[in-house]
Amino acid sequence: MRKRGLSILQYFIFLGGGFFLVWWQLKDMSNLEKQEFSSAFNHANYWLIIPIVIMSLLSHLSRSIRWKLLLEPLGYKPKLKNVFSVVMIGYLANSAIPRFGEILKCTFLARYEKLKVEKLVGTIIIERTFDIICFLILIAITILIQIDLVGNYVKEKIIIMGNAAGIPIWINLVIIITIITLLIIIIKILLKKFPQNKIINKINQVFIGIIEGFKTIKILKNKQLFLLHTFFIWSLYLLQVYIGFQAMEGISQLGIKAAFSVLSLTSLAMIVTPGGIGSFPLFVMKTLLIYSIANPLGKAFGWMMWGVSTGIIIIAGVVCLLIIPYLNRKKNEIST
């Protein structure tokens, strides 16, 4: 009961943080910024939203097929229509209550396909592990393909921090490297000395999960297909951002490198607040500043992309929630 109370409190704190970010982004906009913000929406090419919607739904379908591949070693072969439906229902639930969607996905699929929930939860953990790995790879690629731009931006921030504190840049770099090194050493020591501690145990489980995730590929019947779908999913995410650039005047000149940066930060935003509310547009705006895009325009693009993504999840999720009983009507009639 206490654990549930803490989860609810945690949810409201993060949700409240999301609404605070919405208010904070809009409250200090000058009249000129408000005009630029409105103008960006008024002159957007909304026809390009259509391919973004199609690619978004294809990515969800590909994710559903990938989950089916993870279920095969367990001897489960659920219908794709049911897997896709519960995936969308899960996204819908996650946009309101973080992680609740994962539980709901397993519960719904177990109910309509007569499967064991416990085994389904294990496949969700493996799937999330691969998402973490892909996210880390995405960040690494983002930095490598534009090392000069990222390096100059970080250097600029360090100089600003140093000037504010009156500390030379080389001392700032030494301090940062020292802190990172100490953190790694401390984490290693804590993992060895306090393996039963809840927080330490969770960190340890993340590393174990990543290792187990790689091991799981070995027992899959279609390893190449699983990796292909993983690549396909993240490629579609990237293309959605790139096509989104073309839909808004003043941003259309941005290329695939900028799309990598936006995708990296928005993926993090979806973790920070439920459904990325508040944090998604803010992270996009701050990212586009690196590419000399003014705040109002970056903010407008962030709100547009978040609105499209959230709209797809809400509409598709509600539709799937309503039709899944009818898709399995005959099965239910036979079982009764």
C-alpha positions as CSV (number, residue, x, y, z in Angstrom):
1,M,0.0,0.0,0.0
2,R,2.8,2.3,0.9
3,K,4.6,1.5,-2.4
4,R,1.5,2.3,-4.3
5,G,1.1,5.7,-2.5
6,L,4.7,6.6,-3.3
7,S,4.2,5.7,-7.0
8,I,1.1,7.9,-7.1
9,L,3.0,10.7,-5.4
10,Q,5.9,10.3,-7.8
11,Y,3.4,10.4,-10.8
12,F,1.8,13.7,-9.6
13,I,5.2,15.3,-9.0
14,F,6.4,14.5,-12.5
15,L,3.0,15.5,-14.0
16,G,3.1,18.7,-12.0
17,G,6.6,19.3,-13.3
18,G,5.3,18.9,-16.9
19,F,2.5,21.5,-16.4
20,F,5.0,23.8,-14.7
21,L,7.2,23.6,-17.8
22,V,4.2,24.4,-20.1
23,W,3.4,27.5,-18.0
24,W,7.1,28.5,-17.7
25,Q,7.6,28.3,-21.5
26,L,4.6,30.5,-22.3
27,K,4.5,33.0,-19.4
28,D,7.4,35.2,-20.4
29,M,6.9,35.3,-24.2
30,S,6.9,38.9,-25.5
31,N,4.3,40.1,-28.0
32,L,6.9,39.7,-30.8
33,E,7.7,36.2,-29.7
34,K,4.0,35.4,-29.5
35,Q,3.6,36.7,-33.1
36,E,6.5,34.6,-34.3
37,F,5.1,31.5,-32.4
38,S,1.7,32.0,-34.1
39,S,3.2,32.7,-37.5
40,A,5.1,29.5,-37.4
41,F,1.9,27.5,-37.0
42,N,0.0,29.7,-39.6
43,H,2.6,29.1,-42.3
44,A,3.3,25.4,-41.6
45,N,2.7,22.8,-44.3
46,Y,0.3,20.5,-42.6
47,W,0.1,18.1,-45.6
48,L,3.5,16.8,-44.4
49,I,1.8,15.6,-41.2
50,I,0.3,12.8,-43.2
51,P,3.6,10.9,-43.9
52,I,4.6,11.6,-40.3
53,V,1.4,9.9,-39.1
54,I,1.9,6.9,-41.5
55,M,5.5,6.5,-40.3
56,S,4.5,6.7,-36.7
57,L,1.8,4.0,-37.1
58,L,4.4,1.8,-39.1
59,S,6.9,2.2,-36.2
60,H,4.2,1.0,-33.8
61,L,3.3,-1.9,-36.1
62,S,7.0,-2.9,-36.4
63,R,7.3,-2.7,-32.6
64,S,4.4,-5.1,-32.4
65,I,6.0,-7.6,-34.8
66,R,9.3,-7.3,-32.8
67,W,7.4,-8.2,-29.6
68,K,5.9,-11.2,-31.3
69,L,9.5,-12.4,-32.2
70,L,10.4,-12.2,-28.5
71,L,7.3,-14.3,-27.6
72,E,8.3,-17.1,-30.0
73,P,10.9,-18.8,-27.8
74,L,8.2,-19.1,-25.1
75,G,6.0,-21.0,-27.5
76,Y,3.5,-18.1,-27.9
77,K,2.2,-17.1,-31.3
78,P,-0.4,-14.4,-30.6
79,K,-2.3,-12.7,-33.5
80,L,-0.7,-9.5,-34.8
81,K,-4.0,-7.6,-34.6
82,N,-4.1,-8.3,-30.8
83,V,-0.4,-7.5,-30.3
84,F,-0.7,-4.2,-32.2
85,S,-3.9,-3.3,-30.3
86,V,-2.4,-3.8,-26.8
87,V,0.8,-1.9,-27.8
88,M,-1.3,1.1,-28.7
89,I,-3.4,0.7,-25.5
90,G,-0.1,0.6,-23.6
91,Y,1.1,3.8,-25.2
92,L,-2.2,5.4,-24.3
93,A,-1.9,4.3,-20.6
94,N,1.7,5.4,-20.4
95,S,0.8,8.9,-21.6
96,A,-1.2,9.3,-18.5
97,I,0.6,7.1,-15.9
98,P,4.2,6.1,-16.6
99,R,4.9,2.4,-16.8
100,F,1.2,1.5,-16.3
101,G,1.0,0.8,-20.0
102,E,3.5,-2.0,-19.7
103,I,1.3,-3.8,-17.1
104,L,-1.8,-3.1,-19.2
105,K,-0.2,-4.5,-22.3
106,C,0.7,-7.8,-20.6
107,T,-2.7,-8.0,-18.9
108,F,-4.7,-7.4,-22.1
109,L,-2.6,-9.8,-24.3
110,A,-2.7,-12.5,-21.6
111,R,-6.5,-12.1,-21.5
112,Y,-7.2,-12.3,-25.2
113,E,-4.6,-14.8,-26.1
114,K,-4.8,-17.0,-23.0
115,L,-1.1,-16.5,-22.1
116,K,0.7,-16.2,-18.8
117,V,1.3,-12.6,-17.6
118,E,4.5,-13.4,-15.8
119,K,6.3,-14.6,-18.9
120,L,5.0,-11.6,-20.9
121,V,6.5,-9.2,-18.3
122,G,9.9,-10.8,-19.0
123,T,9.7,-10.0,-22.7
124,I,8.8,-6.4,-21.9
125,I,11.9,-6.0,-19.8
126,I,14.0,-7.3,-22.6
127,E,12.4,-5.0,-25.1
128,R,13.0,-2.0,-22.9
129,T,16.6,-3.0,-22.5
130,F,17.1,-2.9,-26.2
131,D,15.4,0.5,-26.3
132,I,18.0,1.7,-23.7
133,I,20.8,0.3,-25.9
134,C,19.4,2.0,-29.0
135,F,19.1,5.3,-27.1
136,L,22.8,5.1,-26.0
137,I,23.8,4.3,-29.6
138,L,21.7,7.2,-30.9
139,I,23.5,9.6,-28.5
140,A,26.9,8.3,-29.5
141,I,26.1,8.7,-33.3
142,T,24.7,12.2,-32.6
143,I,27.9,13.3,-31.0
144,L,30.2,11.5,-33.6
145,I,28.6,12.9,-36.7
146,Q,28.8,16.5,-35.5
147,I,31.7,16.4,-33.0
148,D,32.8,20.0,-33.9
149,L,29.3,21.5,-33.3
150,V,28.7,19.6,-30.1
151,G,32.2,20.2,-28.9
152,N,32.0,23.9,-29.5
153,Y,28.6,24.1,-27.7
154,V,29.9,22.3,-24.7
155,K,33.1,24.4,-24.7
156,E,31.0,27.6,-24.9
157,K,28.9,26.5,-21.9
158,I,32.0,25.6,-19.9
159,I,33.5,29.0,-20.7
160,I,30.3,30.7,-19.5
161,M,30.3,28.7,-16.3
162,G,33.9,29.5,-15.8
163,N,33.5,33.2,-16.4
164,A,30.6,33.3,-14.0
165,A,32.7,31.7,-11.3
166,G,36.0,33.3,-12.2
167,I,37.6,29.9,-13.0
168,P,39.8,29.2,-16.1
169,I,38.4,26.8,-18.6
170,W,41.2,24.2,-18.1
171,I,40.4,23.9,-14.4
172,N,36.7,23.5,-15.3
173,L,37.6,20.6,-17.6
174,V,39.8,18.9,-14.9
175,I,36.9,19.3,-12.3
176,I,34.4,17.7,-14.7
177,I,36.7,14.8,-15.6
178,T,37.5,14.2,-11.9
179,I,33.8,14.2,-10.9
180,I,33.0,11.7,-13.7
181,T,35.9,9.4,-12.7
182,L,35.0,9.6,-9.0
183,L,31.3,8.8,-9.8
184,I,32.4,5.7,-11.7
185,I,34.6,4.5,-8.9
186,I,32.0,5.2,-6.2
187,I,29.3,3.3,-8.2
188,K,31.7,0.3,-8.6
189,I,32.4,0.3,-4.8
190,L,28.7,0.6,-3.9
191,L,27.7,-2.2,-6.2
192,K,30.2,-4.5,-4.5
193,K,29.7,-3.4,-0.8
194,F,25.9,-2.8,-0.8
195,P,24.3,-5.3,-3.3
196,Q,21.1,-5.5,-1.2
197,N,20.4,-1.8,-1.1
198,K,17.3,-0.9,-3.2
199,I,18.8,1.9,-5.2
200,I,22.1,0.1,-5.8
201,N,20.2,-3.1,-6.7
202,K,18.2,-1.1,-9.3
203,I,21.3,0.2,-10.9
204,N,22.8,-3.2,-10.9
205,Q,19.7,-4.7,-12.5
206,V,20.0,-2.2,-15.3
207,F,23.5,-3.5,-16.2
208,I,22.4,-7.1,-15.8
209,G,19.3,-6.4,-18.0
210,I,21.5,-5.0,-20.8
211,I,23.7,-8.1,-20.6
212,E,20.7,-10.4,-20.6
213,G,19.2,-8.5,-23.5
214,F,22.3,-9.3,-25.7
215,K,22.1,-13.0,-24.6
216,T,18.4,-13.2,-25.6
217,I,19.3,-12.5,-29.2
218,K,21.1,-15.9,-29.3
219,I,17.9,-17.8,-28.6
220,L,15.7,-16.0,-31.1
221,K,14.7,-17.9,-34.2
222,N,14.8,-14.8,-36.3
223,K,17.7,-12.8,-34.9
224,Q,18.3,-10.8,-38.1
225,L,14.6,-9.9,-38.4
226,F,14.5,-8.7,-34.8
227,L,17.5,-6.4,-35.3
228,L,16.1,-5.3,-38.7
229,H,12.8,-4.2,-37.0
230,T,14.8,-2.4,-34.2
231,F,16.7,-0.5,-36.9
232,F,13.5,0.2,-38.8
233,I,11.7,1.5,-35.7
234,W,14.4,4.0,-34.8
235,S,14.9,5.0,-38.5
236,L,11.2,5.9,-38.7
237,Y,11.5,8.0,-35.5
238,L,14.4,9.9,-37.1
239,L,12.6,10.4,-40.4
240,Q,9.5,11.8,-38.6
241,V,11.7,14.6,-37.1
242,Y,13.4,15.2,-40.5
243,I,10.1,15.5,-42.4
244,G,8.8,17.6,-39.5
245,F,11.6,20.1,-40.3
246,Q,10.3,20.5,-43.8
247,A,6.8,21.2,-42.6
248,M,7.7,24.5,-40.8
249,E,9.2,27.6,-42.4
250,G,12.5,28.7,-40.9
251,I,13.4,25.2,-39.9
252,S,13.3,23.4,-43.3
253,Q,17.0,24.1,-43.9
254,L,18.0,21.7,-41.0
255,G,19.3,18.4,-42.0
256,I,19.6,14.8,-40.7
257,K,22.3,15.8,-38.2
258,A,19.9,18.2,-36.4
259,A,17.2,15.4,-36.6
260,F,19.6,13.1,-34.6
261,S,20.0,15.8,-32.0
262,V,16.3,16.5,-31.6
263,L,15.5,12.7,-31.5
264,S,18.1,12.2,-28.7
265,L,16.7,14.9,-26.5
266,T,13.0,14.2,-27.1
267,S,13.6,10.5,-26.3
268,L,14.9,11.7,-22.9
269,A,11.9,14.2,-22.6
270,M,9.5,11.3,-22.8
271,I,11.1,9.8,-19.7
272,V,11.2,13.1,-17.7
273,T,7.5,13.9,-17.7
274,P,4.4,11.7,-18.5
275,G,4.0,11.6,-22.3
276,G,6.7,14.3,-22.6
277,I,4.2,17.0,-21.6
278,G,6.0,20.3,-21.2
279,S,9.5,18.8,-21.4
280,F,9.2,17.7,-25.1
281,P,8.8,21.2,-26.6
282,L,11.3,22.6,-24.1
283,F,14.0,20.1,-25.1
284,V,13.3,20.7,-28.8
285,M,13.6,24.4,-28.3
286,K,16.9,24.2,-26.4
287,T,18.3,21.7,-29.0
288,L,17.4,23.9,-31.9
289,L,19.2,26.9,-30.3
290,I,22.4,25.1,-31.1
291,Y,21.5,25.4,-34.8
292,S,20.6,29.1,-34.4
293,I,16.9,28.6,-34.5
294,A,15.0,31.3,-32.5
295,N,13.2,30.3,-29.3
296,P,9.6,31.0,-30.6
297,L,10.2,29.0,-33.8
298,G,11.9,26.1,-31.9
299,K,9.1,26.1,-29.4
300,A,6.4,26.0,-32.1
301,F,8.1,23.1,-33.8
302,G,8.4,21.2,-30.5
303,W,4.7,21.8,-29.8
304,M,3.7,20.7,-33.3
305,M,5.7,17.4,-33.1
306,W,4.5,16.7,-29.6
307,G,0.9,17.4,-30.6
308,V,1.1,15.0,-33.6
309,S,2.7,12.3,-31.6
310,T,0.3,12.6,-28.7
311,G,-2.7,12.8,-31.0
312,I,-1.8,9.6,-32.8
313,I,-1.4,7.8,-29.5
314,I,-4.7,9.1,-28.1
315,I,-6.8,8.4,-31.2
316,A,-5.2,5.0,-32.1
317,G,-5.1,3.9,-28.4
318,V,-8.8,4.7,-27.9
319,V,-9.8,3.0,-31.2
320,C,-7.8,-0.1,-30.2
321,L,-9.3,-0.1,-26.7
322,L,-12.8,0.0,-28.2
323,I,-12.4,-2.6,-31.0
324,I,-10.2,-5.2,-29.3
325,P,-13.3,-7.0,-27.7
326,Y,-14.9,-7.2,-31.2
327,L,-11.7,-8.5,-32.8
328,N,-11.8,-11.4,-30.3
329,R,-15.6,-11.8,-30.1
330,K,-15.7,-15.3,-31.7
331,K,-12.9,-16.5,-29.3
332,N,-14.8,-15.2,-26.3
333,E,-18.1,-16.8,-27.5
334,I,-16.3,-20.2,-27.9
335,S,-14.7,-20.0,-24.5
336,T,-18.0,-19.2,-22.8
